[in-house]
């Protein structure tokens, strides 16, 4: 067989040099940092895309990927493979108790004093929608006369596939494991066959899902509250700074940011008031 037509043999593991090329490409496109320690993981995930595309080697797939536009479907497939969407509803229960018993209670009291009956909340790394539906569930259960309120919850993720799944608003048994039983009955419909739950319109009508790269500005009105959890672990210090600038700009003066407890954002939010280790308030006079 002519060597020019011989398919490139897929090696068992990616080389360090090619790993660096992939890492640089991903970082330039998304701000996500892939460490050398994830070499084996990346190799295994990439093999799935070689199989899915029919491309014979890591080298050829890299050449293919770098020529694609960021909105090409293959970029989405690739990012879905290399990022982990480990999530479920009511994750970090203490934060949801605060959301219901403090944040929403204060907003209700303000509305009764003549303040606005409105809420704008951003789930900034919404993955398959579990966090956004948790927000909606708490609001539905807590606000008196929900129909009198204007509620907009925006859920974003870099993965188009994750967003499509979020829009479907269908959740498995694992995602529902911490959802209170009365919430399950009131806000979800369980399929007759299988452990699948469908969110009801009372929740889905509040939420709008859209694809978004956190390294870019979100074109929306400012939010009262932003959730940014379990995503900054993928970013280095420089990328975190860019992401948090965009988050800061999206929060209304006096608004709040809920972060992951161990994501180390305090040093990058020195102009914010630290209310809890995971909760930050933008000052009323904050610039931007």
C-alpha positions in Angstrom: 0.0 0.0 0.0 1.3 3.5 -0.8 2.4 5.2 2.3 0.7 8.4 1.2 -2.7 6.7 1.5 -2.0 4.7 4.6 -4.2 5.9 7.5 -2.4 7.3 10.5 -2.4 4.8 13.3 -4.1 6.1 16.5 -1.6 6.0 19.4 -2.7 4.9 22.8 -2.0 8.2 24.5 -1.5 11.8 23.5 2.1 13.2 23.4 3.1 16.0 25.8 3.8 18.3 22.8 0.3 17.7 21.3 -1.3 18.0 24.7 0.2 21.5 25.0 -1.2 22.4 21.6 -4.7 21.2 22.6 -4.4 23.0 25.9 -3.4 26.3 24.2 -6.2 26.0 21.6 -8.8 25.4 24.3 -7.4 28.2 26.5 -7.5 30.7 23.6 -11.0 29.8 22.7 -12.6 29.4 26.1 -10.2 30.5 28.9 -10.3 27.0 30.3 -6.9 25.7 31.5 -6.1 22.0 30.9 -3.3 20.9 33.2 -0.6 18.3 32.3 -2.0 16.1 35.1 -5.1 15.6 32.9 -3.2 14.1 30.1 -4.7 10.6 30.4 -8.2 12.0 30.9 -7.9 14.2 27.8 -6.5 11.2 25.8 -9.5 9.1 26.7 -12.0 11.8 26.0 -10.4 12.6 22.7 -10.6 9.0 21.6 -14.4 9.3 21.7 -14.3 12.2 19.3 -11.9 10.3 17.0 -14.5 7.6 16.9 -17.4 10.0 16.5 -15.7 11.8 13.6 -13.9 9.0 11.9 -10.6 10.9 12.1 -7.7 8.6 12.6 -5.3 10.4 14.9 -5.0 13.0 17.6 -2.9 15.1 15.2 -5.4 15.1 12.4 -8.3 15.9 14.8 -6.3 18.8 16.2 -5.7 20.2 12.7 -9.5 19.7 12.0 -10.5 21.4 15.2 -8.3 24.5 15.0 -9.8 25.3 11.5 -13.3 25.3 12.8 -15.3 28.4 13.8 -16.1 28.6 17.6 -19.8 28.0 16.8 -19.2 24.8 14.9 -21.1 21.8 16.3 -17.9 19.8 16.6 -16.4 22.4 19.0 -19.5 21.8 21.2 -19.0 18.0 21.1 -15.3 18.5 22.0 -16.0 20.8 24.9 -18.8 18.4 26.2 -16.2 15.7 26.3 -13.4 17.6 28.1 -15.5 19.4 30.7 -17.4 17.7 33.4 -21.1 18.4 34.0 -21.5 16.9 37.4 -24.5 18.5 38.9 -27.8 17.9 40.6 -30.6 20.0 42.1 -30.2 21.6 45.5 -26.5 21.0 45.6 -25.0 22.9 48.6 -28.1 22.9 50.6 -27.0 25.7 53.0 -26.9 28.2 50.1 -30.5 27.3 49.1 -31.6 27.8 52.7 -30.1 31.2 52.5 -31.7 31.9 49.2 -35.2 31.0 50.5 -35.0 32.2 54.1 -32.9 35.4 53.7 -32.6 36.6 50.1 -36.2 35.9 49.0 -37.6 36.9 52.4 -35.9 40.3 52.1 -37.2 40.8 48.6 -40.7 40.0 49.7 -40.5 42.4 52.6 -39.1 45.1 50.2 -42.1 44.6 47.8 -44.5 44.9 50.7 -43.0 48.3 51.5 -43.6 49.4 48.0 -40.4 48.1 46.3 -40.3 46.3 43.0 -42.0 42.9 42.7 -39.3 41.6 40.3 -36.3 39.3 40.3 -33.5 39.0 37.8 -31.2 36.0 38.4 -28.3 34.6 36.4 -27.2 30.9 36.7 -23.8 31.6 35.0 -22.7 28.0 34.7 -26.0 26.2 34.4 -24.8 23.0 32.7 -28.0 20.9 32.2 -30.2 23.3 34.1 -30.3 21.8 37.5 -29.2 25.0 39.3 -31.6 27.2 37.3 -34.5 24.8 38.1 -33.6 24.8 41.8 -33.8 28.6 41.7 -37.2 28.5 40.0 -38.4 25.9 42.5 -37.5 28.0 45.5 -39.1 31.0 44.0 -42.3 29.2 43.2 -42.5 27.8 46.7 -41.6 31.0 48.5 -43.1 34.0 46.7 -46.7 34.8 47.7 -48.9 35.6 44.7 -46.2 34.5 42.2 -48.2 35.8 39.2 -47.9 39.3 40.5 -44.1 39.1 40.2 -41.9 39.6 37.2 -39.2 36.9 37.4 -36.5 36.3 34.8 -33.9 33.5 35.4 -31.2 33.3 32.7 -29.2 30.0 32.6 -26.0 30.0 30.5 -23.4 27.4 29.6 -20.6 27.2 27.0 -21.9 23.8 25.7 -24.8 23.9 23.2 -25.6 20.3 24.0 -25.9 21.1 27.7 -28.2 24.0 26.9 -30.5 21.9 24.7 -30.7 19.4 27.6 -31.5 22.2 30.0 -34.3 23.5 27.8 -35.9 20.0 27.8 -36.2 20.3 31.6 -36.0 16.6 32.1 -34.2 15.2 35.1 -33.1 11.7 36.2 -33.4 10.2 39.7 -29.9 11.3 40.7 -30.5 14.9 39.8 -33.7 14.8 41.9 -32.3 13.1 45.0 -32.2 16.3 47.2 -35.4 17.9 45.9 -38.0 18.0 48.8 -40.9 15.7 48.3 -43.5 18.4 48.2 -41.5 20.2 45.5 -41.4 17.0 43.5 -45.2 16.7 43.7 -45.9 20.4 43.0 -43.4 21.3 40.3 -42.5 18.1 38.5 -44.3 15.3 36.7 -42.8 11.8 37.0 -43.0 9.6 34.0 -45.1 6.5 34.2 -42.2 4.3 33.2 -38.7 5.0 34.5 -37.3 7.5 37.0 -37.6 10.5 34.8 -39.0 13.8 36.0 -40.3 16.7 33.8 -40.4 20.2 35.2 -43.8 21.9 35.0 -44.5 25.2 33.2 -44.6 27.0 36.5 -40.8 26.5 36.6 -39.9 26.5 32.9 -41.8 29.7 32.2 -39.4 31.6 34.5 -36.2 30.4 32.8 -34.5 31.2 29.6 -31.4 29.2 28.6 -28.8 30.4 26.2 -25.3 29.5 25.1 -22.6 31.8 26.4 -18.8 31.9 26.9 -17.9 33.4 30.3 -14.9 35.0 28.7 -17.3 37.3 26.9 -19.8 39.9 28.0 -23.4 38.8 28.5 -25.8 41.1 26.7 -28.5 41.3 29.4 -29.9 43.8 31.8 -28.2 43.8 35.2 -29.0 41.1 37.7 -30.1 41.1 41.4 -28.2 37.9 42.0 -25.7 35.8 40.1 -24.8 32.1 40.8 -21.3 31.3 39.6 -20.4 27.9 41.1 -18.1 25.0 40.3 -16.7 26.5 37.1 -13.8 28.7 38.1 -11.8 25.6 38.9 -11.3 25.3 35.1 -9.7 28.8 34.9 -6.3 30.2 35.8 -5.8 33.5 37.5 -5.8 35.6 34.3 -9.0 33.9 33.0 -10.7 34.2 36.4 -10.0 37.9 36.4 -11.7 38.3 33.0 -14.7 36.1 34.0 -15.2 38.0 37.2 -15.0 41.3 35.5 -17.9 40.3 33.3 -19.8 38.9 36.3 -19.2 42.1 38.2 -20.4 44.2 35.3 -23.6 42.1 35.2 -24.6 42.6 38.8 -26.7 45.6 39.7 -25.4 47.9 42.5 -26.3 46.2 45.8 -26.7 42.9 44.0 -25.2 39.6 45.1 -22.9 36.9 43.9 -23.0 33.3 45.1 -19.8 31.5 44.4 -18.4 28.1 45.1 -17.0 28.0 48.7 -13.5 26.8 47.6 -13.1 28.7 44.3 -10.9 31.5 45.7 -12.6 34.6 44.3 -12.1 36.9 47.4 -8.8 38.4 46.1 -10.4 39.2 42.8 -13.5 40.8 44.3 -11.9 43.3 46.7 -14.4 45.9 45.9 -17.3 43.6 47.0 -18.4 43.1 50.5 -17.8 39.5 51.7 -21.0 38.5 53.4 -20.3 34.7 53.7 -17.3 32.7 52.4 -19.4 32.1 49.3 -21.5 35.2 49.2 -20.4 38.7 47.9 -22.3 42.0 47.6 -21.6 44.7 45.1 -21.6 48.1 46.8 -24.2 50.6 45.8 -21.5 53.0 44.7 -19.4 50.3 42.8 -17.9 51.6 39.6 -18.9 50.0 36.2 
